[in-house]
Amino acid sequence: MTTQLASYIGDWSALNDAERAAALWLAQVDAFTAALAAMPNARALNAELLFNDPVPVLNAAAAHLGVPLDSKAVEAVVAGPLFSTYS
Protein backbone atom coordinates (compact mmCIF):
# COMPACT_ATOMS: atom_id res chain seq x y z
CA MET A 1 0.00 0.00 0.00
CA THR A 2 2.77 2.45 0.87
CA THR A 3 4.37 1.81 -2.52
CA GLN A 4 1.10 2.74 -4.22
CA LEU A 5 0.82 5.89 -2.12
CA ALA A 6 4.46 6.93 -2.50
CA SER A 7 3.61 9.93 -4.66
CA TYR A 8 1.51 11.26 -1.76
CA ILE A 9 3.45 10.15 1.31
CA GLY A 10 7.02 9.75 0.10
CA ASP A 11 9.29 6.75 -0.31
CA TRP A 12 9.11 4.47 2.71
CA SER A 13 10.88 1.50 1.09
CA ALA A 14 13.67 1.61 3.69
CA LEU A 15 11.18 1.01 6.51
CA ASN A 16 10.25 -2.45 7.78
CA ASP A 17 6.60 -3.57 7.80
CA ALA A 18 5.91 -2.42 11.36
CA GLU A 19 7.45 0.99 10.69
CA ARG A 20 5.43 1.33 7.48
CA ALA A 21 2.23 0.46 9.33
CA ALA A 22 2.96 3.04 12.02
CA ALA A 23 3.89 5.70 9.46
CA LEU A 24 0.78 4.98 7.41
CA TRP A 25 -1.39 5.23 10.52
CA LEU A 26 0.19 8.59 11.39
CA ALA A 27 -0.28 9.85 7.82
CA GLN A 28 -3.97 8.91 8.01
CA VAL A 29 -4.36 10.69 11.36
CA ASP A 30 -2.64 13.79 9.94
CA ALA A 31 -4.87 13.75 6.84
CA PHE A 32 -7.99 13.34 8.98
CA THR A 33 -6.93 16.17 11.30
CA ALA A 34 -6.29 18.44 8.32
CA ALA A 35 -9.67 17.57 6.81
CA LEU A 36 -11.46 18.44 10.07
CA ALA A 37 -9.56 21.73 10.28
CA ALA A 38 -10.50 22.58 6.68
CA MET A 39 -14.17 21.77 7.25
CA PRO A 40 -15.31 23.42 10.50
CA ASN A 41 -18.83 21.98 10.21
CA ALA A 42 -17.54 18.41 9.89
CA ARG A 43 -18.06 15.98 12.72
CA ALA A 44 -15.97 13.03 13.89
CA LEU A 45 -17.18 9.89 15.57
CA ASN A 46 -15.41 9.08 18.83
CA ALA A 47 -14.34 5.44 18.43
CA GLU A 48 -13.86 4.95 22.17
CA LEU A 49 -17.47 5.94 22.81
CA LEU A 50 -18.64 3.82 19.88
CA PHE A 51 -16.93 0.67 21.14
CA ASN A 52 -17.85 1.25 24.80
CA ASP A 53 -21.56 1.96 24.22
CA PRO A 54 -22.42 1.51 20.53
CA VAL A 55 -26.22 1.63 20.54
CA PRO A 56 -26.67 5.25 21.63
CA VAL A 57 -23.70 6.37 19.53
CA LEU A 58 -25.12 4.74 16.39
CA ASN A 59 -28.56 6.15 17.12
CA ALA A 60 -27.11 9.65 17.62
CA ALA A 61 -25.07 9.42 14.42
CA ALA A 62 -28.10 8.30 12.44
CA ALA A 63 -30.22 11.11 13.91
CA HIS A 64 -27.50 13.65 13.07
CA LEU A 65 -27.36 12.41 9.48
CA GLY A 66 -31.14 12.16 9.18
CA VAL A 67 -31.03 8.41 8.60
CA PRO A 68 -34.01 6.56 10.04
CA LEU A 69 -32.94 3.53 12.07
CA ASP A 70 -34.98 0.95 13.89
CA SER A 71 -33.67 0.61 17.44
CA LYS A 72 -34.13 -3.18 17.35
CA ALA A 73 -32.07 -3.37 14.15
CA VAL A 74 -29.26 -1.36 15.75
CA GLU A 75 -29.29 -3.63 18.80
CA ALA A 76 -29.19 -6.71 16.54
CA VAL A 77 -26.18 -5.38 14.63
CA VAL A 78 -24.35 -4.53 17.84
CA ALA A 79 -25.09 -8.00 19.27
CA GLY A 80 -24.04 -9.72 16.04
CA PRO A 81 -20.71 -10.88 14.63
CA LEU A 82 -19.80 -7.54 13.03
CA PHE A 83 -19.26 -5.87 16.40
CA SER A 84 -18.08 -8.92 18.31
CA THR A 85 -15.55 -9.98 15.68
CA TYR A 86 -14.16 -6.81 14.12
CA SER A 87 -14.28 -4.20 16.86
C-alpha positions in Angstrom: 0.0 0.0 0.0 2.8 2.4 0.9 4.4 1.8 -2.5 1.1 2.7 -4.2 0.8 5.9 -2.1 4.5 6.9 -2.5 3.6 9.9 -4.7 1.5 11.3 -1.8 3.5 10.1 1.3 7.0 9.8 0.1 9.3 6.7 -0.3 9.1 4.5 2.7 10.9 1.5 1.1 13.7 1.6 3.7 11.2 1.0 6.5 10.3 -2.4 7.8 6.6 -3.6 7.8 5.9 -2.4 11.4 7.5 1.0 10.7 5.4 1.3 7.5 2.2 0.5 9.3 3.0 3.0 12.0 3.9 5.7 9.5 0.8 5.0 7.4 -1.4 5.2 10.5 0.2 8.6 11.4 -0.3 9.8 7.8 -4.0 8.9 8.0 -4.4 10.7 11.4 -2.6 13.8 9.9 -4.9 13.8 6.8 -8.0 13.3 9.0 -6.9 16.2 11.3 -6.3 18.4 8.3 -9.7 17.6 6.8 -11.5 18.4 10.1 -9.6 21.7 10.3 -10.5 22.6 6.7 -14.2 21.8 7.3 -15.3 23.4 10.5 -18.8 22.0 10.2 -17.5 18.4 9.9 -18.1 16.0 12.7 -16.0 13.0 13.9 -17.2 9.9 15.6 -15.4 9.1 18.8 -14.3 5.4 18.4 -13.9 4.9 22.2 -17.5 5.9 22.8 -18.6 3.8 19.9 -16.9 0.7 21.1 -17.9 1.3 24.8 -21.6 2.0 24.2 -22.4 1.5 20.5 -26.2 1.6 20.5 -26.7 5.3 21.6 -23.7 6.4 19.5 -25.1 4.7 16.4 -28.6 6.1 17.1 -27.1 9.6 17.6 -25.1 9.4 14.4 -28.1 8.3 12.4 -30.2 11.1 13.9 -27.5 13.7 13.1 -27.4 12.4 9.5 -31.1 12.2 9.2 -31.0 8.4 8.6 -34.0 6.6 10.0 -32.9 3.5 12.1 -35.0 0.9 13.9 -33.7 0.6 17.4 -34.1 -3.2 17.3 -32.1 -3.4 14.1 -29.3 -1.4 15.8 -29.3 -3.6 18.8 -29.2 -6.7 16.5 -26.2 -5.4 14.6 -24.3 -4.5 17.8 -25.1 -8.0 19.3 -24.0 -9.7 16.0 -20.7 -10.9 14.6 -19.8 -7.5 13.0 -19.3 -5.9 16.4 -18.1 -8.9 18.3 -15.5 -10.0 15.7 -14.2 -6.8 14.1 -14.3 -4.2 16.9 
